[in-house]
Every structure is written in C-alpha cells, then in structure tokens.
Amino acid sequence: MIRSVYTFLVFALIILSCGEKTSSKKAPVEKVEKEPIEQPEPSQFTDSIQDLYQSIGLVNVSDSRIIVDLRYTTDNNFMGTVLYDTLDQLMLQSEVSERLSLCQDLLDSLQPGYRLKVFDGVRPLQVQREMWEALDSIPPLNRGKFVSNPIFGSVHNFGTAVDITICDSLGNELDMGAGYDDFRPIAFPSREAHFLKTGELTKEQWENRRLLRRIMRSQRFSNIPSEWWHFNAYSRLTCEAEFEILLDESGNHKWWVSPKIPKDSTEVMGDSLQPELD
Ligand SMILES: [Zn+2]
C-alpha cells in the first residue's frame, strides 16, 4: 500500500513538473516594441536662402576635420534659448573658411588628432540685437565686452569672426579654465596673468589658450581681451569696406557703415577691441 502511494506521489510529481514546463513554454512572449527611428528634422536653411548668403561671399565650412557645434541653434547657450531658427550651418566668408583649414593643418602637425571646434561663425545682425537686449541688466559700458552693440554691428555679422576651441583626439574640449560664453573675468585673456598668480587659472589651462592663439594667429586671426574663444579674421574697418553685413537669417544683407562714436561716449565696441598680446 505504502509502495503504491509512493509510486503515485512520484508519478504525480512528474506530471506536475511536466505541466510547469508545458505552461512555461506556453507563456506569452513579451512583445518588444521597436523604438521609432527618429528622423532628423528637414533643414530650414533652404537652397534659396543659402544662395542669398553665397551672394555676399559666405560659404559653408566643409572641412570634415573641423567640428561644428553651433550653440545658438540649440538652447545650450548663455541665453538658454534657440536663437537661430533656420541657420544650421557654419557659414563664413570663403577666404576665412580657407584660413581656418590652414589653422587645422598647423594643429594637425603640432598635435596629431586634435581638432578645431567652432561654436559660431556668421551671426545675423537681428540676432545680435536680441542678444544685446537680453543682457539689459548689464550697463552698456560693460555689456560691450561680451556682445557688440548692434548699433555698430559685430565682426560676426560679416562672417569674418569665429568662436572656437580645440578638442583632443578623443573629442573632448581642452580645458580653458572657463566655458564658452562665460562672462566672468577668468575668461578674459587680458586677466590671465592675474589669475595665474592667484592659482585660479592653471598653467595647463593657460597653455591650452596659448595653443589656440598660436594656431589662430598663424593665419592672422586676432583675439580680443574679454573672450578666449573669439577671433577676428579682419578689422571692423576692413569688414565694412569689403563685405556686406548679414541683416537676418533669411539672407537679407546690405553695405554697412558704423555710425561715428561720439568722443565722450563710454560705449565699448566689444569685438573691435585691440588684441591682447601674450
Ligand atoms: Zn564671438
């Protein structure tokens, strides 16, 4: 009797375990929903708009070694908002673009694998005005250190200035001791000696800035005292004589003459300031 009960239990257990297996086999397979592939937004910078830019000598910088990260096409900038609705390409005067490639050549020879990275090139005057007005908490005397007064225009508006840094061979930006569009004095090339002395700027950060200046100056780009990242390819006077100014993103443009600055004016014309020498 006991033996038959035992046999029954073993038999029942086998059936149960088989049942479990069977049921696990039948468990519904969870459906993996495929993530929809995000299609890139079509560029608003149409051929006809590009033609207008090209009509005043602006070209798309197409050197694949140079990284383009136009901050004003995103909200990752000091304004925290998108400023370029259609302009999604780095456009510069053609000669400036060629000079930039020659800068990259020099960087290739000094630091193989390192790449220039551009944050901004041509900037329409209309956007310049928006930036100026957004910083209205800063008195005009100081504001001009960071954004040129749109009354005078900026060298950027002609497509003859770049905001630029260097990336190492892993694509990481070199440490410059202050980020792009950092308005604190530590970003000022003119104050580097002071901050080196206090230790707020390290020797390595200073060397990184010097490398950027060496590269850019090799092609006659000049820097300004208040932004380590800004370089002019021409003086403002040359810009006004040789290039038209870009008025808005749609490609409207015209010849431009800055109004005369009254002698008693305290206005500072930002990126037209004299370069600071090392
Ligand atoms: Zn700039």
Boltz pocket constraint, residues with backbone or C-beta under 6 A from the ligand:
constraints:
  - pocket:
      binder: B
      contacts: [[A, 120], [A, 156], [A, 161], [A, 162], [A, 163], [A, 229], [A, 230], [A, 231], [A, 271]]
      max_distance: 6.0
